[in-house]
């Protein structure tokens, strides 16, 4: 049932059934963005510090990048159904182990379950449907991957109120947290299994009607292996592009509530706790909508032009934030929302960019390796914003002055990313795989597992 040969779509299969299969996985693993709901209960019930309560989330994000990088080739080799099942088992089991840890007050089990085991499920689940979606939608790869990856951005919109409701029903003490983890783990197991059963791959020679469109710049029909992709300057240019774009977005996302509070603390109408929480929700919505809107637009404009927008206009938004200070709350909200939409759009557009440059042969494995840029940015963005803000507070600064220097750093990083994007050119033919007689991708048995 899990073999590649058993999940080839029969004649008449609708390719529009594949995005819901991908969404069932991404909406589940997107729960990781709602981890902050569990921080206060864990801190009060287990006597943790704020830093300690963030550890499961941090470990999960690190494991996401590592498992995506090291498991990408296995995803390509064994197909989407088996890898999505692995993701479902790891992610759901992570909740069950975390539930045991909360019930026995062994916080190390919470970190091991949610962080280590659940993080592996995050990484494998994130990349599992990518290459399949691109093969089903060669005419609209940006839209297809945007639909799925939108689910990862929107998963927290479901998980956050659901988690709060479960904690309210079961209690915010250790037994209540354990029951909440248990219910979420079992529910996600069922939900993700629906995607596992639904996913199909297209027949080797399948093409959608009207797929033979006029060739466009930077779009190849050749094939590049994951091993060879790492030897191209295009891969590393895209690594820099993704890393700088994510750094610029996650720096705001991680610090959103205290940032807007600090910015307008001295104004006539300071931002309260409820309003700051609403601001965080708005940024999450911008992140989610940007994933589908900008990636779909990239099918028309091209990926290079899309990243010119993300990086160039993103730098402009940061410049406006730095120049306006705390003069306009509306401008602050608008600029940060646009930056977060570019953050989401960058995640959703990059699989299609990789497909354009390297073909569909091992695009999932290449995408997994590229996501190490996300792990790097996940450390770099919060470090820049928090370190500069902490130094400013120590020096007696307040308000916008706490963040203006970090905005300048972000502008510089986005400029570096913009330059890297301009350096992207078609991949040299020496990196191309020889075509098979039957036109199908070459066998993957000899491909290395690790980069």
N, C-alpha and C positions, 0 to 999 in steps of 0.2 A: 504493500500500500504506500510505502514511503519512497520507493525507487522512482527515479526519473521516468522510466518507461511507463509507469502506471499513472502518471499525472499529466500526460499529454492530452490536450483538449480534443474531444471528438468533433467531427464536422458539425457546424452550426452553433458551436459554443460561443456565447457572447463575451467578448473581451471586457465588457463593462462589469462583469462579475468579479474581476480580479482586484480593482481598487477597493471594494468593500472588504475583501479578504485581507488586503494589506492594512486597511483601516482598523480591523479588529485587533491586530497586533499593536499598531502604533498608538491607538487610543488607550490601550492598556499600559504599555510601557511609558507613555507620557505622564503617568502618575508621579514619576520621579520629581517633576517640577512642583508637586504639591507636598513635598516632604516637610516643609516648614510648619504644616498643620500639626505634625507630631512633635515638634521641638518643645513647646511649653509643657505638654503632659509628661514627656520623658524627663525633662529637667526637674519637674516637681516631684514625680513619683520615684525616680531613681537617683535623685540628688546630683544631676549632671550640670556641668557648665554649658554655656552657649556654644563654645568651641567643640566640646565633646558631643553634644547633641547633633552637630552638623556632620560628624564623622561618617555615618552611614551614607549620606548623600554624596560626600566627597569621594568616598571609596567607590560608590556606584558609578560616578562619572568617569573616574580613572579606569575602572574595569570596562566601561562602555568602549572607550577608545582602544584599550588593549585587546579586548575580545574581538572588536570589529577588525582591527589590523591583522591579528593572527588567525581569525576564523574566516576571513573573506574568501580565501581560496577553497576552504571546505564547503562554504555556502555554494560556490559555483560548481564544485565537484558533485555534491550530493543533491542539489536542487532545492527549491524553496520550501517544499512541504516538510522535509526532514529538519531543515534548519529552523523553520518556524515552530516545529514541535519542540526542538531543543530549547528555543527561546521561551516557550510557554512553560515547559517543565522547570527551567532554571528560575524564571521570574516568579512563578507561583510558589515554588518550593522556598524561595528566598523569604517570602512572607510567612510561610509556615515555620521556618527556622526562627525568624524574628519573633513570631508569636510565642514560641517556646522560650526564647530568651527573655521576653517581657514577663511571661508567667513565672519564670524561675528567678527573675531579677538578675539575670546574667547578661549584662549589656554587650559583652563580647559576642554573644550569639546573635544579637540584633545586628551588630556590625557585619559579622560573617554572613548572616542570612541575607539581609537587605542589600548590603554593600557588595560583598564578594560574589555570592551566588546570584543574587538578583541583578548585579551589574553585568555579569556574563550574559544573562537573558536580555538585558538592554542592548548590548552591542550586537549580538547575533540577530535579535529581532529587528533592530533598526535597519540593518543592511539586507535582511533576508528577501524582501519583496522587490528590491530596487531593480536588479537586472531583469527580472521577469516582467515588471511593469514596462520597462524600456523596450523589451522585445515585443510586447503586445501593442505598444503605442509608439512605433518608430516615427510616426507623423506628428505626434504631440507628446514628446517625452517630458517636457517641462511641466505640462499640465498633469500628466499621470503621476509623476513622482511628487508633485506639489500636493495632490489630493492625499496621498498616503502620509507624507511628512507633515502636512497640516494636522493630522491626527496626533502626532507626537507633541506639537505645540499646544493643541487643544485638550490633551488628556487631563491636564491639571484643572481645566474648567469643570470637568466632571468629578475628578477625584477630590478636589478641595472641599466642596460642600458635602459630598458623600462621606468623606472621612470625618468631617466635623459632626455630621448627623449620627454616624456610628459611635463616635466618642461620647456624644451627648446621651445616646441610648444606653451604652454599656458602661459609661463612666470613664473619667480621665485618669484613673489610677492604673497601676500595672496590670491587674486582671482585665480591665476594660480595654487597654491598649492591645493586650494579647488577643482578646476576642475580635477586636477590629481588624488586626492583622490576619487572623484566621478567616474571617468572612471575606476580606478583600482577596486573599490568596486563592480561595476556592472559586470565587466569582470570576476572577481574571482567568483562571484555568479553563473554565467553561467558555468564556467569551473568546479567548484566543484560539481554542480548539475549533471553533466555527470557521475561523480563517484558515486553519490547517486543512480542514476537510474541503474547503471551497476552492483553494488555489489550484490553478492549472497552468501549464506551460504551453506555448503555441507549437504547432508542428514545425519541423525544421525549415520548410519552404514557405511558411505562411507569411503573407503580406496583406495589410489592410487595403481596401479599395482606394485607389488614387494615391498610393504611397510613393509611386515613382515621380516625385516632384523634381523640379530643377535643382541642381546642386547649389549649395550655399557655401560661403567661406567658412573654413575651420570645421566643416562637417565631412568626415571620412567614411568611406565604405570598407576600409581595410580593417584589420584586426591586430591588436597589440596585447600581448600577455601582461599579466600583473608584474611579472619579473622584469620584463623589458620596460614597462611604464616607469619603474623606479629609476631607470637609467636615462630618462629624457628630461630636458630642462622644463618642458611643459608641465610635468607632474609637480616639480618643485615650485614653479611659478604659481600654480594653483594652490599648493600648500600654503604659500605666503598669503595669497589672496584670501583664502578661507580663514586662516588664522587671524589676520588683521580685521576682517569684517566681523568675526565672532568676538574678538577682543573688544571691539568698539561697542557691540550690543550687550554683551554679558556684563561689562563694567557698569552699565546703567541698571540692568535687570537685577543683579545681585544686591544693589544698594538703593533700589528705587524708593522704598518708603522713607528711610532716613534722609535721602537726598532731597526729596521735595519738602520734607519738614524743615531741614536745615536752610534750604534756599529761601524760604519765605518766613523764617522764624521772627524776623524783625519787622515784617509788614504789618499793616493794620488788621489783617485777617489771617493769622497763622493757620497752617494746615494741621488739622487734627488727625487722630489715629484712624478714624473711620474713613476720612477723605484720602489719607495715604494708602489705606487698603484698597479703596476704589481705584486709585491711580495704578496700583500694581495690577489689578484686574484689567484695567484698560490697556496696559502695556502687554499683558498676556494675549488679549484679543488682537492687538495690532500684530504681535508676533505670529499668531495663528493665521490671520487673514493675509499677511504678507507672503506666507508660504504658498498659498494657492494663487493669489493675484499676480505677484511679480514673476513667479515661475511660469505661469501660463502666458504672461506677456512676453517672456523670453523666447517662446516658440515663434513669435512674430518678429521680434527685434534682433534675435541672436543672443547667445550667452555672453559674449564679450561686451556687447552694449549694455546688457543687464547689469553686469558687474561695474561698468563705468558709472552707472546710475547709483548702485549701492555705495560704492566707495567715494565717488565725487560728491554726490548730494549728501552722503553721510558726513563728510568733512564739513560741508557747508552748514549742516544742522548743528554740528558741534561748535562751529564758529559763531553762529547766531546765539547759542546758549552762553558762550563765553562773553560776547559783547553785550547781551541784554541784561546779564546779571539777574537780579530779582525784580526787574521792572514789570514783567508781564507773566502772569501765571498761565494764561492761555497759550502764549508763545512757547513757554517751557514745556507744557503738556504736548503741544503739537509737534515740536522738534523731537522730543524723546520718543513719541509714538512712531514718527517716521523712521527714526534710527532703528527701533525694534522691528518695524515692518521689513526693513532691509536685512536685519539680522535673520529673521525667519526666511525671507526670500533667498538669502545666500545659501542656507541649508538645502532648500528645495531645488534650487537651480543647479547646484554643483553636480549631481548625478548626470543630468542631461549634458552639462559641459564636458564631463568625462567621456560620455558616450560619443559626443561630437568629435572629440580629439582621438580617442583610442578605440572606438567601435564598441560593439556589444559583447565581444568574445569573453572577456573576464571583467566586465565593468563593475560587478559587485565586489570582487576582490580588490580592485583598484580603489573603489570608493572606501572600503574598509581601511586600507592603508592611509588614505587621505584624512580620515577622521582622527588621526593622531594630532592633526592641527587643532581640532576641537579640544582635546585634552590639554594641549599647551595653552590655548586661549582661556580655558576654564580656570587655569591658575593665574595667567598673566593679567586678564581684565580686572578681576576683583582685587588682585594685589596692587595694581597701579592706583585704582580709585581709593581703596582703603588706606594704603600706606601714605598717600599724599594728603588725604583728609585727616588722618591721625597726626601727621606732622604739622599740619596747619592748626589743629586744635592745641597742640603743645606750644605752638608759637603765639597763641592767643587770637587766631583768626576766627571769624564766624561767617555765616551766610554763604553766599556764592563764592567767596574767596577760598573756601575749603575745597572747591571742586574745579575752579578755573584752570589751575595748572594741569590737572589730569585731563581736562578737555583739550588743552594744547598738545599733550602727549598723544591723545587719540587722533587728533588731526594729522600729526606726523605719521602715525602708524597707517592711517587710511591712505595717506599720500604714497607710502611705500607699497601698499597693496595695489593702488591704482597703477603705479609704475610696473609692478610685476604682471598685472593683467595686460598691460600694453605690450609686454614682451612675449605673450603667447602667440605662437605660430603653428602651422600644421606640423604634425609629427613626421620626422624624416622617414622615408621608406625603409631604411636599414633596420628600423625597429618593428616593422610589420611581420606578422606571421604569414607563412606561405599558405595559399588557399588550398582547401581540400577538394578532391574531385567532385564530391557531392554538395559542396558549398556550405557544409555545416561546420560549426566550431570544432577545432581539433580536440582530441581527447585530453583530459586534464590530469591523467594519472601521474605524469612525470613532473607536474608543476609543484614547486616547493610550497610548503605550508606557511612558513614564516617569511617576512620580507628580508 
